[in-house]
Every structure is written in C-alpha cells, then in structure tokens.
Amino acid sequence: MNKNEITYKDLSKWHRLLLIFLSGCGSGIIYVPIYMKNVFYEPLLVGLDITNAQLGFLSGMYGIMATILYIPCGIVADKLRLRTMCWVGFASTAVLVFWYSSMPSYSTLVLIFALFAVTTILIWWGCRYKLLRFADSEENYPAVVGFSYALYGLGGLSINAVALLIFRMTPDYVKGVQYALMFLGSVILALGVLAYFAIPKFKDEIITDPDKKFNVNELKEAMKHPGVWMSSSILFFVMIVYMGMNYTTPYLTDVFSASLTVTGIVGMIRYYGIALISAPILGGIAKKTGSPSRIIAYSMIAAGICCGALLWLPTAAGFLTSAVVIIILLGFVANGGYGIASSVLTETHVPAHIFGAATGLLSVIGFLPESFMHQLFGSYIDKYANDGYTIIFGILTASALAAIGFSVLTMRYLKKSKEKNLSEKIAS
C-alpha cells in the first residue's frame, strides 16, 4: 500500500460523515440545475423564452448523453481517484451552470445540457456510491446508503427552497433564472473545493488487477440472465411514471392557475421531500417481505390510481387542494417504486461476478425514457394545451400497468425457479 493511502479506519467519525455528506447532499445539489424544471417549470419556460417541447428536449439531450455514458463511467471510476472524480465533477459542472446563467441561445443550451452529462455522469457519477463504499465498512454500507438518500432529499429540498426565495424576490423570470443559476453554480463550486481538500487517497480505490476490470464476457453473460431483462423492463416503465409525475408542476399552473409559491412548494415536496421517507419505507417493507417486485407492483397500482384520478378530476379552481393531495401521494409511491427498482437484480439472483455489467445494462435500458419522454410530453402541451395533460396522464397510467405486468412476470419466474430447484434437489 502506498504510504499516502488510507482506509476508513484511519478517518475520524466526523471525517467519514463529511464524505457521506459530499456523496448524499452533493448528489442532491449537483443535479438541481439539470432538473430545475421539475420544480420551477414556468419560470424556466418564460425566463429562457422557449417552448415546452424545447424545454423537454434539453432534458432529453441530457438523457441521451447520460444513457451513452453510464457504462463507460464505470470504467472511468476504476481508473481515477475518488478525489479527482468528485472535485473535477463538481467544478466542471459549476462552470457549465455559470455559462447556463448567461442565458445563451437555445442551440448553446442544448450543448450545455449535453456537456452536463459528461461532467455529472462520466466524471462524477462513478464516485457517488464508490465514495460511500470507502467511507465506512462493508457491513455498514446499507445503512450508509440509506442515510445518503436522506441527505440527497435534504440537499435538494434546501437548495430549491433558497431558489424559490430568489424567484419570489425577483418577479422578472429572466433575472430570477439568472440569479438562481448563479447561486447554484456557487454552491456546486464550493462543494468542489470541499471535495478537493476532504477526500483522501484510499487503498484499493484504483483497480489494477486485470481480472477485476470490466470484461466483455461478463456483459454477454449479463445479457443472457432473465433477471437483468426483467429488472430493466420494470425500471423502464417505473422511470416513465417517476419522471412523468414532474409534469404535475406545469399542470397545476396551467390548469388550476396555481401560484409559483404553491407549485414550487408542491414540486419540492413531491421530488425531494418525499424522497426522505418513501424509498426507506418501501425498501424496509420489501426487505421484510423478501419481494421487491411485489412491493413495486403495489406501488405502481397506487400510482396508476393516482394518474387515473388526475384524468377524471374536475379542473375547477375548487379542486386545487384535491389535485395537490393526489400529486403528493403520486410522488410518494413513484419515488418509493423508483428507489427499490434496482433491488430486483438481487431478488432474481443475478450473480455477483456479473453484477457490475448487469447494473450498467439496467442503467442504459431503465433510464432510456429520460432521453425521449420530456420532449414528447412538452410537444403534447404545446400542441394540445391543457388537453395535453390528459394524454400525459394516460401514458403514465399505461406505464404503471406495464410495470405491474413485468413485476408479476418476475414473481412467476421466481416461483418457477424455486419449484425447479426444489425438484432438482428431490431428484438428486
């Protein structure tokens, strides 16, 4: 071991907590500029002077690039120090946010969102969970991950609360977007400086053993495992519901004429506040029952009911409170289902030696909706105005049903596999 390399045992309790903070709170903050429309849809639409479809395409461009970069980001994570990935990821993202705040042309915005994928996925994403793994013992990892998700929600909630205050103090949406982005860029840059000084050189963080590096044969084996395809299919449709629920923000503005304060608070609670409790609660239930696919099915049943309710809810102003309640409930079940979707990989007994390749495939397929649905949904609003939300909620309802279907198929697959294994044991 290099004399400058250490393990988590050499760190104080507060130093380990600081590293967990950088991973958890950092991930809740670094993605805020990219997903700002999930909370502040109308200010961005007006401030950037673009259409719903164009705003959707910015997220779509990020999604396309992110999908391409998910697998190579794992290779980068094996070759670079955690400190390097973290501080460079934060600092380069901050530079892009400052560029974004200059309110450039739409074509430049498309380029910025493409580059966001490079800084936040290719460079930064690889250290998100790896930093947690090196910050504490392997036995404590589940608890550390759970704590980091709470910090993720807290970080996103806090930073958006300040952004909401900025928008309230700046009625001009153009200036509001500029000031909010400048604030976000400053915070992200500060996190980069903190990461540079706080993250040490860890023992074994860079993989040098060729047997432990990415292997094409592992990818081929992962592609043949039914559990990988079932997990990916479930996540694909859960992702549509999870990302699609963010269109409830402009829905409240366009259909119910809700104020920025109302939509901002509801958006923050739905996207970040709920994340503090939904995934841990559903994750705990899934662990107790031993069947994540079953809990995902139940969560998607509830999501389908919520989306169906929004389809039939009268659009009179008096029903705003009912819409808010339904949206918060949708946020709870969609966040929870999304939070435990990757657990289907372990439920279907994907072997440890191909788990990295399986996770890469899961990310590429499962997150694919992010590359097309934002532009599609935005075009519906541009073309059909408020009637576009009827189409959107109809698609979310259908996606919830598809997720239920694949969850049921997974449960049947596991039942048959169990019966087959039992028969083989009796025969032997």
FENRA-V834876 format. One record per backbone hydrogen bond with DSSP energy under -1.0 kcal/mol. CO is the residue of the C=O (numbers start at 1). NH is the residue of the N-H. E is the energy in kcal/mol with one decimal. If there is no record, write none. Layout:
CO NH E
CO NH E
//
This chain:
2 5 -2.0
6 203 -2.7
7 10 -1.7
8 11 -1.6
12 16 -2.1
13 17 -2.1
14 18 -1.9
15 19 -1.8
16 20 -2.1
17 21 -2.4
18 22 -2.2
19 23 -1.7
20 24 -3.2
21 25 -1.5
21 26 -1.4
23 27 -1.4
24 28 -1.3
25 29 -1.0
26 30 -3.0
29 32 -1.3
31 35 -2.3
35 38 -1.8
36 39 -1.5
36 40 -3.1
40 44 -1.5
41 45 -2.4
42 46 -2.6
43 47 -3.2
44 48 -2.5
45 50 -1.6
51 55 -2.5
52 56 -2.3
53 57 -2.2
54 58 -1.6
55 59 -1.2
56 60 -2.2
57 61 -3.3
58 62 -1.8
59 63 -2.5
60 64 -2.7
61 65 -2.3
62 66 -2.7
63 67 -2.4
64 68 -1.7
65 69 -1.7
66 70 -1.2
69 73 -1.8
71 74 -1.3
72 76 -2.3
73 77 -1.9
76 79 -1.1
76 80 -1.7
78 207 -1.2
81 85 -2.5
82 86 -2.6
83 87 -2.6
84 88 -2.1
85 89 -1.8
86 90 -2.4
87 91 -2.8
88 92 -2.7
89 93 -1.7
90 94 -2.4
91 95 -1.9
92 96 -1.7
93 97 -2.3
94 98 -2.4
95 99 -2.0
96 100 -2.7
97 101 -2.2
99 102 -1.2
100 103 -1.7
105 109 -2.0
106 110 -2.2
107 111 -1.5
108 112 -2.6
109 113 -2.5
110 114 -1.7
111 115 -2.3
112 116 -1.9
115 119 -2.2
116 120 -2.9
117 121 -2.0
117 122 -1.6
118 123 -1.8
119 124 -1.3
124 127 -1.8
125 128 -1.2
127 131 -2.1
129 133 -2.0
130 134 -1.7
131 135 -1.1
140 144 -2.6
141 145 -2.9
142 146 -2.1
143 147 -2.4
144 148 -2.3
145 149 -1.9
146 150 -1.5
147 151 -2.0
148 152 -2.1
149 153 -2.2
150 154 -2.3
151 155 -3.1
152 156 -2.4
153 157 -2.4
154 158 -2.5
155 159 -2.3
156 160 -1.9
157 161 -1.6
158 162 -1.7
159 163 -1.8
160 164 -2.6
161 165 -1.8
162 166 -2.2
163 167 -2.3
164 168 -2.3
165 169 -1.8
172 176 -2.7
173 177 -2.7
174 178 -1.9
175 179 -3.0
176 180 -2.5
177 181 -2.4
178 182 -2.3
179 183 -2.2
180 184 -2.4
181 185 -2.8
182 186 -1.8
183 187 -2.1
184 188 -2.6
185 189 -2.2
186 190 -2.0
187 191 -2.0
188 192 -1.7
189 193 -2.0
190 194 -2.4
191 195 -2.6
192 196 -2.0
193 197 -1.5
194 198 -2.2
195 199 -2.1
201 6 -2.3
202 205 -1.2
209 212 -1.8
215 219 -1.4
216 220 -2.2
217 221 -2.4
218 222 -2.4
219 223 -2.0
225 228 -1.0
225 229 -1.1
226 230 -2.5
227 231 -2.5
228 232 -2.4
229 233 -2.3
230 234 -2.4
231 235 -2.6
232 236 -2.3
233 237 -1.7
234 238 -2.5
235 239 -2.8
236 240 -1.1
237 241 -1.7
238 242 -3.0
239 243 -3.1
240 244 -2.4
241 245 -1.7
243 246 -1.4
244 247 -1.9
245 248 -1.7
246 249 -1.5
247 251 -1.3
248 252 -1.9
249 253 -1.4
250 254 -3.5
251 255 -2.4
252 258 -2.3
259 263 -2.6
260 264 -2.7
261 265 -2.4
262 266 -2.6
263 267 -2.5
264 268 -2.3
265 269 -2.5
266 270 -3.0
267 271 -2.4
268 272 -2.5
268 273 -2.5
269 274 -3.0
273 276 -1.2
274 277 -1.6
274 278 -3.1
277 281 -2.2
278 282 -2.9
279 283 -2.8
280 284 -2.2
281 285 -2.1
282 286 -2.6
283 287 -2.2
284 288 -2.1
285 289 -2.6
286 290 -1.8
291 295 -1.6
292 296 -2.7
293 297 -2.1
294 298 -2.1
295 299 -2.5
296 300 -2.5
297 301 -1.9
298 302 -2.1
299 303 -2.2
300 304 -2.7
301 305 -2.0
302 306 -2.2
303 307 -2.7
304 308 -2.4
305 309 -2.3
306 310 -1.9
307 311 -1.4
308 312 -1.4
309 313 -1.4
316 319 -2.2
317 320 -1.8
319 323 -2.3
320 324 -2.4
321 325 -2.2
322 326 -2.3
323 327 -2.4
324 328 -2.3
325 329 -2.2
326 330 -2.6
327 331 -2.4
328 332 -1.9
329 333 -2.2
330 334 -2.6
331 335 -2.2
332 336 -2.2
333 337 -2.5
334 338 -2.3
335 339 -2.4
336 340 -1.3
340 343 -1.4
341 344 -1.5
342 345 -1.6
343 347 -2.1
344 348 -2.2
345 350 -2.2
346 349 -1.4
351 354 -1.3
352 355 -1.3
354 358 -2.6
355 359 -2.5
356 360 -1.9
357 361 -2.2
358 362 -2.6
359 363 -2.3
360 364 -2.3
361 365 -2.7
362 366 -2.6
363 367 -1.9
365 368 -1.1
367 370 -1.4
368 371 -2.4
369 372 -1.5
369 373 -2.8
372 376 -1.8
373 377 -3.1
374 378 -2.4
375 379 -2.2
376 380 -1.5
377 381 -1.6
378 382 -2.3
379 383 -2.5
380 384 -2.9
381 385 -1.6
384 387 -1.7
385 388 -1.7
386 389 -1.3
387 391 -1.2
388 392 -2.3
389 393 -2.9
390 394 -1.6
391 395 -2.3
392 396 -2.3
393 397 -2.1
394 398 -2.3
395 399 -2.5
396 400 -2.2
397 401 -1.9
398 402 -2.1
399 403 -2.4
400 404 -2.0
401 405 -2.3
402 406 -2.4
403 407 -1.9
404 408 -2.4
405 409 -2.1
406 410 -2.0
407 411 -2.1
408 412 -2.3
409 413 -2.4
410 414 -2.4
411 415 -2.0
412 416 -2.6
413 417 -2.4
414 418 -2.1
415 419 -2.3
416 420 -2.6
417 421 -2.3
418 422 -2.1
419 423 -2.2
420 424 -2.2
421 425 -1.9
422 426 -2.1
423 427 -2.5
424 428 -1.8
//
